[in-house]
Amino acid sequence: MPQEFLRDVLRTGDSAARARRRLSIVPISIAAHVLAVTGVMISPLFAEVELPLVSSPMKPQFMRTVAPPSPPPPRGASEPPPTRPAAPIEASSGITPERTEAPTNPVEGAIPLGVGVSSGEPGLVNIGVTPPPPLPPPPPQPRLVRVGQGVREPKKTVHVAPEYPELARRAGIEGVVILEAVIDVSGRVDQVKVLTSVPMLNDAAIRAVKQWRYTPTELNGVPVPVLMTITVRFSIVR
């Protein structure tokens, strides 16, 4: 009996000691875990970072400098005349003059070499086409002559009687219409002008006279237009 009681007391004391040992280890374990986690988080900050290398090397570039353009000459400044190469004073004895031969079949209307109009400077010849001759002036218009000035009245070849206006006939109007007409070189009545008027008979007289034809009139063997007076009489036949 006393041995079992001592055994129980020893067991109880051992469990209490173990519990105290466990409690004392817990803070140490927590601190160790905190240190481990902190070390894991801080370690990347102290690691050396290596920069990536550029695979393609840079080629050297060269810059080309361009000279600025020269400023334009001021206004009003005259440009120096171009210099002409000086001609040799004496011809070399080893050079023979070039011979030019005229074409065997010259083109019609072409000007042969060496022929032309001088431009005023020695050694320069302008080769060109001769201008055509000027056109002849137009023939003068025939002069209008009046019958009686050494010209006889042309002979009538075609006569057309005037139509008596019905209204004038009913009204019993009679009279004489005097016209001035121009007879052209072919004998046709070209222009008509009323000199003595009968209001209801003028148009009928003009229409009839424009249909008349005359022989051409000549002056010194040249046909000329003639100015003459024509009388048209209207009378009612009873």
Secondary structure, 3 states (H helix, E strand, C coil): CHHHHHHHHHHHHHHHHHHHHHHHHHHHHHHHHHHHHHHHHHHHHHCCCCCCCCCCCCCCCCCCCCCCCCCCCCCCCCCCCCCCCCCCCCCCCCCCCCCCCCCCCCCCCCCCCCCCEECCCCCCEECCCCCCCCCCCCCCCCCCEECCCCCCCCCEEECCCCCCCHHHHHHCCCEEEEEEEEECCCCEEEEEEEEECCCCCHHHHHHHHCCCEECCEEECCEEECEEEEEEEEECCCC
